[in-house]
Amino acid sequence: MSQAKDRTIAFAFDIDGVLVKGTKPVQGARESIQLLRSLQIPFIFLTNGGGHTEKAHVARLGQRLELALDPGQFIQSHTPFFDLVPEYGEKTILALGGHGQQIRNLAHAYGFKKVVTSSDVMAEYQHVHPFPEMTKAHHDEHGRSSDEDNCLRNTAIAAILVWTSPRDWCLDLQVVSDLLLSAGGRIGTRSPKNGDSSLPNNGYLQDGQPKLFFCNPDFEWSTEHEQPRFAQGAFREALRGIWNSATRGRAELEYTVFGKPTEATYNYAERALLDYGEKVMRPPRGIGTVYMVGDNPESDIVGANTYKSKRGLEWKAVLVETGIHVPGTVPLHQPCHTARNVKEAVLWALEREGVVTEAAPGTA
């Protein structure tokens, strides 16, 4: 089965567990990218990772693969946060994830002007952390105190944005819970509406509390450890459990999730893929089929399987065995093909589409 002459195929690659594991490249990853370049086949990187600007993250990946890559090819889990800037860019947000000033600086780079971190909260509320002994030094170093007129007690937090997996779960779960139970998003308060059965959601989240946004649904992710490790999705589940106990099961926790497999993220990905395709294809052609190559059936595979393109593209999922998926097991969501690694996935898709490949370094 081959594409029409005026249309081509394209690829979207997950990163962790597909192209790299931890800091090390997966065998055949570099050669696969080189092959697609030589064939002028467009591709993007679609990851639930984040924590850096798109430019910085793609530079890091390029260094690991020893390739020069275009930031326009890179869609991170929090890239859709750009759409929140018109509403929250001038309001105070709580930014969670990462360490040091990493996430504060990232939020500023996206266009959010008033950014608070949980370290800042500790700087003004020294007893907010239930058990600060192991992480206090970090928060003391990186927290910023406001002046008296602009202290957090007088500041309404309009939104909570979780940019990457939080590092100090105990503090962050406490602060988020406090804000979701607060009056008007002000730290140190409790809403009198909480538990009011005459109100929607039994009064919870009905008093100007901040909106809550996550950007990575993944419960686990692939590292150099033998087994997958907890990711942002695990933090969300922990918060849901705490919320259920705090409200005695009487209220829903309201939040928005971006990242694979959400439609918003795939919309971003498709738009970026088409834009990049216009750069690299000579002569210009349309894209017919996109092969999503990933290691996680519950994000990469289900996302490609369920996404309905508004531009008429067809997405197909290819599962590789170098990350989350355990070889020999039956995935919860079925791909159109399973390959041992990214190189085999790319070669299989090219052959399936009738793309003639010439010899390229490392692809024989």
Order of alpha helices (4+ residues) and beta strands (2+ residues): beta-beta-beta-alpha-beta-alpha-beta-alpha-beta-alpha-beta-alpha-alpha-beta-alpha-beta-beta-beta-alpha-beta-alpha-beta-alpha-beta-beta-alpha
